[in-house]
Amino acid sequence: MDGTMRAETDPSGAGGQPDEWFASAKKIYPMAVHGTFRKIKWAVLFATLGIYYFLPFVRWDRGPDAPDQAVLIDLAGRRAYFFFIEIWPQEVYYLTGLLILAAMALFLMNAVAGRIWCGYLCPQTVWTDLFLWVERQIEGDRRERMLLDAERWSVAKVLQKLSKHTLWLMIAWWTGGAWVLYFADAPTLVKSLATGEAPFSAYLWIGILTFTTYALAGHMREQVCIFLCPWPRIQAALTDEDALNVTYRYDRGEPRGSLKQNRKRVDEGLPAGDCIDCHQCVHACPTGVDIRNGTQLGCIQCGLCIDACDTVMDKIGKPHGLIAYDTDENIKRRMEGRETVVRMVRPRTIIYAAIIVLVGAIMAYALVTRQHEGMSVLHDRNPIYVELSDGGVRNGYTIRMLNKRLSAREFALSVEGMPDGTRIEAVGISEHAHGAPLITVGVDTTRELRVLVFSPAGASLDKSTPITFRLRDTASGDTATASDFFKAP
């Protein structure tokens, strides 16, 4: 039987016990640590959660009749707002650009320092850190939590567990509530939610996100990183020997042993490593990884084992850095007596950075130079053309005009590529200037009109004549064009 399905059978042959492949996951009790990387993680947690929870309440003045929420995804109005930037549905390519930038940034972080995203910035990591902090405040650190779980149920234990899960649910509820605030005016929606007048979809999504946050950060934790998330598998294929990873420096730590054993080995003239086999690095790990076994799928590169190990090194009078961001290549260099190197700048990182700069520059240029007016043309399909009694020909079109500015604008519509004497009419529009219909398009909206183009009697026309419709702002002179054809017999 292969290695994934083998089972040890008892001598009686009555049955078997499953091996470690089928064992239930053991609960992990990460202990609290203090140090440089823990401080970095706290700073990232406060910054990211602060932005996430409070950004919907930031205001941005866009003028009258426009939403004043700084960041808003207005599904009803089919707009996305990010401070001074407004994205229309036709500009979905900006989303493509953002996805490319996010992917390249992730690849670059991986090339420089491994799974730095997983260890510091991933939402799963951030919320799990917050949930663990709540758990420690109520139930104590690692040892106290283990003893509490081993105790019989009592009133005190029930109160502790109830308090913890209540706070977890409150955090999860606010997480789900904050998310829906990005899709509607935040103060208005908060009031509607409190009074029970919000739409059902808001309550539904808050419920879904509350449940998922509570389940993922409170219960599944490291299982999400190890089994659900695809990034560890992808990251393993993208890394190289120059990427800095949280590394146990076995050249310094081995042979390991207890502090007493190591001192005895030194007294006997035998080699002894700095690792005293205290397992503090394992106890600090949120995924239960023993970093001394090398790079592993479960290691999220958070650096907490570095802080735990450095604390122990202080106590036994050894220098920091037994566990540190390093490479296996540097360990081999030290063992061979060669100087270590850190190659941040190399072809891989240059390519990733260049793509980020290029895509960012293209998006910035597109934003700076994008038009605030536009139009699209749809030719009538039946009839394609109409012959008039005076010998002229008429073609009909449906034209949609777009005004992206936060003020109403007047446009003059004209057609180019037709013989002199061609006439253009917009159904329902009576005002003209030099033969061009004057069309008003409202604030930050579109307007659709039926437009008729009449060729002069006796004009020599091809069966299909390329024409260009031009929409010109009568105040600013800004123009937009769209091409089509004029059909004739």
Stockholm file with secondary structure:
# STOCKHOLM 1.0

chainA/1-489         MDGTMRAETDPSGAGGQPDEWFASAKKIYPMAVHGTFRKIKWAVLFATLGIYYFLPFVRWDRGPDAPDQAVLIDLAGRRAYFFFIEIWPQEVYYLTGLLILAAMALFLMNAVAGRIWCGYLCPQTVWTDLFLWVERQIEGDRRERMLLDAERWSVAKVLQKLSKHTLWLMIAWWTGGAWVLYFADAPTLVKSLATGEAPFSAYLWIGILTFTTYALAGHMREQVCIFLCPWPRIQAALTDEDALNVTYRYDRGEPRGSLKQNRKRVDEGLPAGDCIDCHQCVHACPTGVDIRNGTQLGCIQCGLCIDACDTVMDKIGKPHGLIAYDTDENIKRRMEGRETVVRMVRPRTIIYAAIIVLVGAIMAYALVTRQHEGMSVLHDRNPIYVELSDGGVRNGYTIRMLNKRLSAREFALSVEGMPDGTRIEAVGISEHAHGAPLITVGVDTTRELRVLVFSPAGASLDKSTPITFRLRDTASGDTATASDFFKAP
#=GR chainA/1-489 SS CCTTTCEEECTTSSCEEECGGGCCCCCCCCCCCCSHHHHHHHHHHHHHHHHHHHGGGCBCCCCTTSCCBSEEEETTTTEEEETTEEECGGGTHHHHHHHHHHHHHHHHHHHHHSSHIIIIICHHHHHHHHHHHHHHHHHCSHHHHHHHHHSCCCHHHHHHHHHHHHHHHHHHHHHHHHHHGGGSCHHHHHHHHHHTCSCHHHHHHHHHHHHHHHHIIIIITHHIIIIICSHHHHHHHHCCTTSCEEEECHHHHCSCCCHHHHHHHHHTTCCCCSCCCCCHHHHHCTTCCCGGGCSCTTCCCCCHHHHHHHHHHHHHTCCSCSEEEECHHHHHHHHTTCCCCCCCSSHHHHHHHHHHHHHHHHHHHHHHHCCSEEEEEEECCSSSCEECTTSCEEEEEEEEEEECSSSCEEEEEEEESSCTTCEEEETTCCCEETTEEEEEECTTEEEEEEEEEECCTTCCCCSEEEEEEEEEETTTCCEEEEEEEEECC
#=GC SS_cons         CCTTTCEEECTTSSCEEECGGGCCCCCCCCCCCCSHHHHHHHHHHHHHHHHHHHGGGCBCCCCTTSCCBSEEEETTTTEEEETTEEECGGGTHHHHHHHHHHHHHHHHHHHHHSSHIIIIICHHHHHHHHHHHHHHHHHCSHHHHHHHHHSCCCHHHHHHHHHHHHHHHHHHHHHHHHHHGGGSCHHHHHHHHHHTCSCHHHHHHHHHHHHHHHHIIIIITHHIIIIICSHHHHHHHHCCTTSCEEEECHHHHCSCCCHHHHHHHHHTTCCCCSCCCCCHHHHHCTTCCCGGGCSCTTCCCCCHHHHHHHHHHHHHTCCSCSEEEECHHHHHHHHTTCCCCCCCSSHHHHHHHHHHHHHHHHHHHHHHHCCSEEEEEEECCSSSCEECTTSCEEEEEEEEEEECSSSCEEEEEEEESSCTTCEEEETTCCCEETTEEEEEECTTEEEEEEEEEECCTTCCCCSEEEEEEEEEETTTCCEEEEEEEEECC
//
